[in-house]
Amino acid sequence: IFAGGLLLLLLGLIVLGIVLVGAVKLWITLLKAHFGLLVNVITAPLTIMMSSIPGNDAAMWNTFKSALRNALVFPIAYAIVNLPFYLANRGLTLTFPATLTGADDMNPGSGLATLLIGVAKIIAIYTAASAPEIVKGIIPATAPKSGIDIGKSLSESMGKVPLIGGMFKG
């Protein structure tokens, strides 16, 4: 009995460590988005001023998109973290065959469903920590046309260089 309790305590500490690492990762992600939003607000007047020069309008749009991406990290992370809780409170139930759970009339065996919902809550924390990448997929940065042309030209010319040219062929 002592070994079983010790094993259960060790398993609980491991799960607590996993949740704590995910929570710290999410917290750092939210802090980075917050500071990114502050930088956007501070540098926006300068960027708008510089984008008034003809041909530099992509810089202004990138500043606005960056601010929007940083602001959207918070509601998206909130929604991802709270989705399993919302589904559980709405009465989402998982039922499994009795042969799988070992349930009978005396022991309904809802432990597997509870375990899966708990794992989904932990996965949600780690998924919410990747909210900036999700938002970047939704709102990509605007590349200036001249930058795209320069990149293609550079890639083509570097592709002809012996030994290292293979790295630039795409």
Buried (B, 14 or more C-beta within 10 A) or exposed (E): EEEEEEEEEEEEEEEEEEBEEBBEBBEEBBEEBBEBBEBBEEBBEEBEEEBEEEEBEBBBBBBBBBBBBBBBBBEBBEEBBBBBEEEBEEEEEEEBEEEEBEBEEEEEBBEBBEEEBBEBBBEBBBBBBBBBEBBBEEEEEBEBEEEEEEEEEEBEEEBEEEEEEEEBEE
